Amino acid sequence: MNKKKILFITNPFSGYKLGKDVASFISQNLDTERYEYTLEFTKYPGHATELAHQAVKDNYQAVIAAGGDGTVNEVANALQGTQTALGIIPIGSGNGFAYHLGIKIDIEKAIQIINHGHIEKIDTGSVNGHFFVNIAGLGLDASVAFKTKKNKKRGFLPYLLQSISEGLKFKKLKLKIKTPEKSWSGNYTMATIANGSIYGYNFAIAPTAIVNDGLFDVLLIKNMSLWKYIFLLPSFLNKSIHKSKFVEYFKTNEIYIELQNDDFYHVDGEGFEVNGTLHFKIQPMNLYIITQAQNL
């Protein structure tokens, strides 16, 4: 049997520099009777996308993103619309998409999933030309994402402190919203457009999201004080946020959101500045992933 060629791409600074140790995890757990593998370390932002593009040209069967949500996003961006599958080894800080797929932060389990080689096809999303595989949105969480990426410290505590800091000074979002079904306007704290279900750290923003149903799960969190928002946090953990009276929840395959003021949006946790209209569109069944059977 011919071995399948796979490429591992890792961010050496993911997971408190755990990325530098990924070679030993691979050598100890990967089925080398099935796979012939290469390992590359990223050197700068966007490098993972470049490496994955080359892997597609070189006819690799799969590219494994060993890192956090940012590395997964970069690799998946290059693999969308191709026959090359995405695999994930979660060694980042948040690992939201890995949590959605049931891998969480278990590196050995992630490699065993790769060994079994079960492949499914899933949806992805785009917003104003930016690709995402898990979650995008605007408002408080996007402001936190934009400010956090300037912070050299990683992990849950810096993220929590940044969230509190942004929440204390956050102003409401005045939004005009249009979907294929209807149009309306309102004041909100956050607007989340989800393909997957988990932000990171097991916080479920869209508990019912399915990544191959051709639809986004949209959650609009109504304008509220920081303290009311904090009281909502347990509902992220017990997967009931979409049932809250403070949340407007629905599914759609496309949505336009017009902002009245300058603000921020994020794709898979990467924050950007925005002025004007954001156009979110589902890209149905355009990415192959290595995953557990029936776990989408």
SULKATA-V905552 format. One line per field, one symbol per residue. phi: phi as a letter, one per 20 degrees, with the letter a starting at -180 (. if undefined). burial: b if it has 9 or more other C-alpha atoms within 8 Angstrom, else e. A space follows every 10 residues. Layout:
phi->???
burial->???
This chain:
phi->.ffeecdedc efdfllmfgf efgffffecf fffecdcccc dfdagnffff ffgffffemf fbcdedreff fgfffggfeg mdeeeedcde ceeelffffg enelceffff ffffgfmfdc dceccbblne ebddbcrbog fffffffffe efecoffgff ffffffffdf dfeecdcccg eacacadceb cdddeeddfq lmeeecgefc ecdmceedcd effbfgffff ffggfffemc gfeffececa dadbbdcdee cfbcccclne ecebbpdddd cfdflcbece bfgmcc
burial->eeebbbbbbb bbbbbebbbb ebeebbeebb eeebbbbebe ebeeeebbbb bbbebbeeeb bbbbbbbbbb bbbbbbbbbb ebebbbbbbb bbbbbbbbbb bebbbebeeb bbbbbeebbe bbbbbbbeee bbbbbbbbbb bbbbbbbbbe eeebebebbe ebbbebbeee eebbbbbbbe eeeeeebbbb bbbbbbbbbb bbbbbbbebb bbebbbbbbb bbbeebeebe ebeebbbebb bbeeeebbbe ebbbbbbbbe ebbbbbbbbb bbbeebebbb bbbbbbbbbb bbeeee
